[in-house]
C-alpha cells in the first residue's frame, strides 16, 4: 500500500524579504509551478517567491492544513527560526526533491 504525502512548505524570493507558506499534495510539482509562474497573477508570481527553503511532510491532509494555519498565525521570526533550523543557508531545496 502506497501512502500519499502532503507538505506544508515555505518559499522565498532571492533576497529573502518575502516568505510564503503553502500546503500541497505534490511538492515537486507545486514548486515547479511557482518557479514557472503558472499562475501569473498569484502572490508568489508577483513577488518572485519561488525558492523552496523549508518543508514538513504529513500523511494526513488535515494535519498539513492545520500546520499551515498554525504557521501562518505565527510571527515572521518564528518562520525564520524554522528555516534556520532546517536549512541554515536558505538554499533552494527544489533540486534535492525526488
N, C-alpha and C positions, 0 to 999 in steps of 0.2 A: 504494500500500500504506500503510495506516494503522498507526502504531506505538502500542502500548499503553505507557502510562507508569505507573510506580509511584512512590510517595512515602514517604519517611521524614519524620516531622514531630514537632513539639513543640506541645503545648497547655499552657496555664497557667490559673490562676484569676485573679480580678480583682486580688488583692493580690500576685500573682507568687510565692507561697510554695510552690507545687507545680508541678513540670514533669513532664509525661507525655510519653513517647516512644512513637510508634507507627509502623506501616507499613500502607499501603493501596494498592489499585489504583484507587480513586476518591476523591481527596482532598476534593473539594467535598461529596460525599455523606457521607463519613465524618465530616467536621467538623459537618455539619448534624445527623448522628446524635448527636454529642457535645452540641451545643447544645440539642437537643430531648430529651435523656436517653432515647433509645430503649432503652437497657439500664439500667434504673433501679438495679440492684444493682451496676453496674460501678464500678470505681475512679474513673473520670472523672465519673460522675454523683454519686457520694457526696461528692466533693471539689470539685464545680463547676468542673472543669478543661475549659473549653470555648472558650478564646480561642486561635486559631491564631497562633503567634508565629514559627515557623520551619519551613521545609521544604526538602527536596532531591528532585530528580526523577531517576529511573533508567529505562532501557529494559529492564532485566532484574530480575525479582523476586528472584533470588538475591543480586544486588548490593544491593538495597534492604534485604533482611533482614540481610545481613552488616553493612551500615552501621548499622542499628538496634542490632544486638548490640554493635558497636564503641562506639556512643554510650552505650548502657546500661551498658557496662563502665567508662566514664569517670566522672570526678567531676562533681558538680553545677557546679563552677566552669567546667569545660570546656563544659558545656551553656550556661551563662550567657554565656561568651565567644562561642560560636557565634551565639546570639541577638543579642548586642550588635553583632556584625559584620554580621549580615544585616538586623536590624530594631532599631536602637538605641533607639527609643522604645517598644518592646514593644507596638506597635499590633496589634489583631486584624486579621489579613490575610484573613479569610474573605470579606469583601465584594469583595476585589480578585481573587478566583479567577474564572476564566471558566467 
